[in-house]
Amino acid sequence: MIELKNVKKRYEMGENIVMALNGVDISIKEGEFVAIVGPSGSGKSTLMNIIGCLDVVSDGEYELNTIPIKEYDQDTLADIRNRQIGFIFQQFNLLNTFSALENVMIPMTYARMPKAQRIEKAKELLTLVGLGDRIDHKPTELSGGQQQRVSIARALSNDPAIILADEPTGALDSKTGQEVLAQLRKLNDLGKTVVIITHDNEIADTTDRKITLKDGKVASDEVKVKS
């Protein structure tokens, strides 16, 4: 599903060239539950942006569902992000003037889904993440864990094949963080490919596979042996 071949990403900083990624080879199959882990400066955020079609490679190949991303124009990439990839962010990125229901409906609006269908699906998704009784609450009326569950529901709104979670527990206490990780495991059990970007090895160890980045390269790729 996700295939990176000798991927390099460089940024020009004045006269200096910074290699954020320097020859990354990663293959992620449909239905995997994967963590990409590494300290600040390891390249994991750059890798997330490339996997999520928010940025493009400088060299190498990134294929999504066997199609090289470089063949797509910006409009097509925007459509891919909306329909195939669900994003979950550390700071939730919810609109405070919108209710939980309205926040979940946003991607469906961009996808031009009929309003009645948007409302019905948003209610179903909020119920799925345990917030069926909070649909009219605004983010400021919800706890951090509840806000993250709203963002999970929003990420599922267009039934994406891939869930891309950037430090999804970073703004939460440990107990609430574990609840969010349990939600992501539940989504994986339902068949979603889940990729977590994190600096926290304890979080990475809850997944089925841990890819460690260091200095823009894959330092290790460990698959947990299931009993």
Backbone torsions as a table, in degrees:
resi	resn	phi	psi	omega
1	MET	NA	-49.6	178.4
2	ILE	-115.7	120.4	-176.1
3	GLU	-133.9	116.2	175.8
4	LEU	-115.1	127.6	-176.4
5	LYS	-123.9	111.4	178.3
6	ASN	49.0	45.9	-176.1
7	VAL	-75.5	131.4	175.4
8	LYS	-127.2	143.1	175.2
9	LYS	-137.1	120.7	179.7
10	ARG	-122.3	148.0	177.3
11	TYR	-123.3	137.6	176.3
12	GLU	-92.0	119.8	179.9
13	MET	-114.6	84.0	-173.4
14	GLY	68.7	-121.4	178.5
15	GLU	-89.3	-6.1	-178.1
16	ASN	-97.2	148.0	175.3
17	ILE	-114.0	123.2	179.4
18	VAL	-104.6	124.3	177.4
19	MET	-92.5	96.7	179.8
20	ALA	-71.3	-37.0	173.6
21	LEU	-129.1	137.4	-172.4
22	ASN	-137.5	67.2	176.6
23	GLY	94.0	57.3	-177.0
24	VAL	-94.2	128.5	175.1
25	ASP	-120.9	114.7	179.7
26	ILE	-142.3	138.0	174.1
27	SER	-128.6	122.8	179.9
28	ILE	-119.9	123.7	-177.1
29	LYS	-88.4	159.5	177.0
30	GLU	-57.6	132.8	175.6
31	GLY	88.3	3.5	179.0
32	GLU	-79.5	156.8	174.3
33	PHE	-120.5	102.9	-166.1
34	VAL	-124.2	142.4	169.9
35	ALA	-112.9	135.9	170.6
36	ILE	-109.5	114.5	-170.0
37	VAL	-122.6	152.0	177.6
38	GLY	169.3	158.0	179.2
39	PRO	-72.3	172.9	174.6
40	SER	-57.3	133.4	-179.1
41	GLY	88.7	2.1	-178.5
42	SER	-79.5	-19.0	-179.5
43	GLY	107.4	2.3	-174.5
44	LYS	-67.9	-36.3	178.1
45	SER	-67.7	-39.2	176.2
46	THR	-62.3	-42.4	178.9
47	LEU	-63.2	-41.0	177.3
48	MET	-59.5	-44.4	-179.5
49	ASN	-62.7	-35.2	179.0
50	ILE	-72.9	-45.9	178.3
51	ILE	-59.9	-38.7	-178.5
52	GLY	-83.4	6.6	178.4
53	CYS	61.5	28.8	174.2
54	LEU	-91.3	-16.0	178.9
55	ASP	-146.7	166.5	-178.4
56	VAL	-121.7	158.2	-177.6
57	VAL	-74.6	154.5	171.9
58	SER	-84.3	-39.7	176.7
59	ASP	-145.4	161.5	-178.7
60	GLY	90.8	-169.3	-176.2
61	GLU	-130.7	137.8	168.2
62	TYR	-121.7	118.3	178.2
63	GLU	-113.2	131.6	175.2
64	LEU	-116.4	117.3	-175.4
65	ASN	55.1	44.5	175.1
66	THR	72.4	0.0	-178.9
67	ILE	-103.5	124.5	177.0
68	PRO	-62.5	125.7	-177.5
69	ILE	-60.3	-31.1	-176.7
70	LYS	-63.7	-13.7	178.7
71	GLU	-80.9	-9.7	-176.8
72	TYR	-94.9	144.3	172.8
73	ASP	-86.3	176.5	-174.2
74	GLN	-63.7	-36.3	178.8
75	ASP	-65.0	-40.8	179.5
76	THR	-68.1	-39.2	177.5
77	LEU	-62.3	-39.3	177.9
78	ALA	-63.4	-39.0	178.7
79	ASP	-67.2	-39.3	177.1
80	ILE	-61.7	-45.2	179.6
81	ARG	-60.7	-37.5	-176.5
82	ASN	-76.4	-34.4	-171.6
83	ARG	-103.5	-28.9	-173.0
84	GLN	-108.4	-17.4	-175.2
85	ILE	-128.7	127.0	175.2
86	GLY	-103.0	125.5	-176.1
87	PHE	-101.1	135.6	172.8
88	ILE	-125.1	127.3	-173.6
89	PHE	-113.8	157.1	-179.9
90	GLN	-59.4	-42.6	-175.9
91	GLN	-95.9	17.4	173.5
92	PHE	72.3	-43.1	179.0
93	ASN	56.5	42.7	176.1
94	LEU	-94.6	153.7	176.4
95	LEU	-88.2	118.1	-173.1
96	ASN	-68.6	-20.2	179.6
97	THR	-87.4	-5.4	179.6
98	PHE	-102.8	149.5	173.0
99	SER	-73.5	169.3	175.7
100	ALA	-55.8	-44.5	179.8
101	LEU	-59.6	-45.9	-177.8
102	GLU	-67.3	-36.3	177.5
103	ASN	-63.4	-41.9	-179.7
104	VAL	-67.8	-28.7	-177.7
105	MET	-76.0	-16.3	-171.9
106	ILE	-55.2	-52.9	-179.6
107	PRO	-61.8	-32.0	178.8
108	MET	-69.0	-30.8	176.1
109	THR	-64.3	-45.3	178.0
110	TYR	-62.8	-30.8	178.6
111	ALA	-82.2	1.0	176.6
112	ARG	62.0	37.6	174.3
113	MET	-76.4	140.2	178.9
114	PRO	-56.3	145.4	-172.0
115	LYS	-58.6	-44.6	-178.6
116	ALA	-60.7	-39.0	178.4
117	GLN	-68.7	-37.5	177.9
118	ARG	-61.6	-45.6	-177.9
119	ILE	-63.4	-46.6	-178.1
120	GLU	-62.4	-44.4	-178.2
121	LYS	-68.8	-39.5	178.7
122	ALA	-61.8	-40.3	177.0
123	LYS	-62.7	-41.8	179.4
124	GLU	-62.8	-42.0	-177.4
125	LEU	-70.5	-39.5	177.4
126	LEU	-65.9	-35.1	174.4
127	THR	-65.2	-39.6	179.5
128	LEU	-58.7	-38.3	-178.7
129	VAL	-94.6	13.3	173.4
130	GLY	83.3	22.6	-178.6
131	LEU	-122.4	28.6	-179.6
132	GLY	-61.0	-22.9	179.5
133	ASP	-98.2	11.2	-178.1
134	ARG	-124.6	19.1	-170.7
135	ILE	-64.5	-27.9	-177.9
136	ASP	-94.5	-0.3	-178.8
137	HIS	-80.7	141.0	174.7
138	LYS	-85.3	159.8	-177.6
139	PRO	-51.8	-38.2	-179.1
140	THR	-67.6	-13.0	178.6
141	GLU	-99.3	7.7	-178.2
142	LEU	-120.1	152.6	174.9
143	SER	-72.5	168.7	178.6
144	GLY	-58.6	-42.6	178.8
145	GLY	-64.5	-39.1	177.5
146	GLN	-66.4	-39.8	177.7
147	GLN	-62.1	-40.4	179.2
148	GLN	-66.8	-34.2	177.0
149	ARG	-68.6	-32.6	172.7
150	VAL	-62.5	-42.4	-179.4
151	SER	-67.8	-30.6	174.7
152	ILE	-66.7	-44.7	177.3
153	ALA	-60.1	-42.2	177.9
154	ARG	-61.6	-40.8	179.9
155	ALA	-62.6	-25.7	-178.7
156	LEU	-90.2	-3.0	-166.8
157	SER	-60.8	-34.1	178.5
158	ASN	-104.8	22.9	177.0
159	ASP	52.0	55.5	-178.0
160	PRO	-71.6	154.4	176.3
161	ALA	-78.9	-26.1	-174.7
162	ILE	-121.1	132.0	170.9
163	ILE	-107.7	120.6	-178.2
164	LEU	-113.2	110.8	-173.5
165	ALA	-112.7	117.6	-178.0
166	ASP	-98.8	106.3	-178.8
167	GLU	46.0	55.8	-170.9
168	PRO	-66.8	-17.2	179.7
169	THR	-110.5	6.3	-172.6
170	GLY	-62.5	-28.7	-177.7
171	ALA	-101.2	14.8	-173.9
172	LEU	-120.1	156.3	172.3
173	ASP	-72.0	166.7	-171.5
174	SER	-62.3	-40.3	-179.4
175	LYS	-64.7	-46.6	179.6
176	THR	-66.1	-37.7	177.1
177	GLY	-59.3	-41.4	178.3
178	GLN	-64.1	-34.8	177.7
179	GLU	-66.2	-39.7	178.3
180	VAL	-66.8	-40.9	177.0
181	LEU	-62.2	-36.8	177.3
182	ALA	-64.3	-36.8	176.0
183	GLN	-63.5	-40.7	179.3
184	LEU	-67.6	-37.6	175.7
185	ARG	-63.2	-39.3	178.3
186	LYS	-61.4	-41.6	178.7
187	LEU	-64.7	-39.4	177.0
188	ASN	-64.0	-40.0	177.6
189	ASP	-63.0	-25.1	177.8
190	LEU	-84.3	0.0	175.0
191	GLY	108.3	-1.3	179.7
192	LYS	-75.9	143.3	169.9
193	THR	-82.6	122.0	-175.9
194	VAL	-117.6	125.5	177.6
195	VAL	-122.3	118.2	178.9
196	ILE	-104.5	129.7	173.2
197	ILE	-100.5	123.4	-175.7
198	THR	-154.3	157.6	172.0
199	HIS	-99.4	-4.9	-170.6
200	ASP	-98.9	112.9	-179.3
201	ASN	-65.5	-29.7	178.7
202	GLU	-64.9	-39.8	176.2
203	ILE	-67.7	-43.6	180.0
204	ALA	-59.7	-34.1	-178.0
205	ASP	-71.1	-11.4	177.7
206	THR	-83.5	-10.2	-179.3
207	THR	-90.3	177.8	-178.8
208	ASP	-89.1	-13.5	-177.7
209	ARG	-151.9	134.9	-178.3
210	LYS	-122.9	116.3	177.2
211	ILE	-104.4	119.4	-177.6
212	THR	-103.3	127.2	176.3
213	LEU	-101.7	145.3	173.9
214	LYS	-149.2	125.3	178.5
215	ASP	52.6	40.7	175.0
216	GLY	78.0	11.9	180.0
217	LYS	-131.5	159.8	175.3
218	VAL	-77.8	114.1	179.6
219	ALA	-85.4	-33.1	177.6
220	SER	-159.4	157.8	179.8
221	ASP	-142.9	100.5	-172.6
222	GLU	-111.0	129.8	176.4
223	VAL	-107.8	127.7	-179.9
224	LYS	-73.3	133.2	176.8
225	VAL	-81.8	119.2	-178.9
226	LYS	-82.1	136.5	-179.5
227	SER	-82.1	NA	NA
